Amino acid sequence: MHRTEVELGYGIPMQNGTVRSIVGVTQLPEGRLLRVGGQLNPWDWMSFSISGLAHQHQSTIENMSVHVQASVRH
């Protein structure tokens, strides 16, 4: 399956980490996947992110979802 993915983000420094906004689009054979969200990295070893996703086929948005993720590294 062929796909093209583009993501843009802008990070703002915090006391010990960063916060970043995210906008992206993935072109798939059956349509597009649109993303908008944010990521919080309060420390080097921890991150949280939340994104809204919408699948677009031709000019119609078919379904929408929310993706939540957290990670801890040690």
C-alpha positions in Angstrom: 0.0 0.0 0.0 1.4 3.4 -1.0 0.8 6.4 1.3 2.2 9.9 1.7 2.4 11.5 5.1 3.1 15.1 6.1 3.2 16.4 9.7 3.9 19.9 11.0 4.5 20.8 14.6 5.6 23.8 16.6 7.3 23.3 20.0 7.3 25.7 22.9 9.8 25.2 25.8 8.6 24.7 29.3 10.5 24.5 32.6 11.7 20.9 32.1 10.3 19.9 28.7 8.2 21.1 25.8 4.6 21.4 24.5 3.9 21.0 20.8 1.0 21.5 18.5 0.6 18.9 15.7 -1.2 19.1 12.3 -0.9 16.4 9.7 -2.4 14.7 6.7 -1.8 11.2 5.3 -2.8 10.5 1.7 -4.1 6.9 1.3 -5.4 5.2 -1.8 -8.9 5.3 -0.4 -8.8 8.9 0.9 -7.1 11.1 3.5 -6.5 10.9 7.2 -6.5 14.3 8.8 -4.9 14.9 12.3 -4.8 17.8 14.7 -3.6 17.6 18.3 -0.9 18.3 20.8 1.9 16.7 22.7 3.2 17.4 26.2 6.7 16.3 27.2 7.0 17.5 30.8 10.3 15.6 31.3 12.7 13.7 29.0 11.3 10.4 30.2 7.5 11.1 29.9 5.1 12.2 27.1 1.4 12.6 26.6 -0.4 13.3 23.4 -4.0 13.7 22.2 -5.1 14.0 18.5 -8.4 14.3 16.7 -8.5 12.1 13.6 -10.9 12.4 10.6 -11.0 10.1 7.6 -12.0 11.9 4.4 -13.1 10.1 1.3 -13.4 12.4 -1.7 -15.0 15.5 -0.1 -16.9 13.8 2.7 -15.7 13.1 6.2 -16.7 9.5 6.9 -15.7 9.0 10.5 -13.9 10.9 13.3 -12.0 9.6 16.4 -9.8 10.7 19.2 -6.4 9.2 19.9 -4.9 9.4 23.4 -1.4 8.2 24.1 1.0 8.3 27.1 4.6 6.9 27.3 7.2 6.5 30.1 10.8 5.6 29.4 13.3 4.5 31.9 
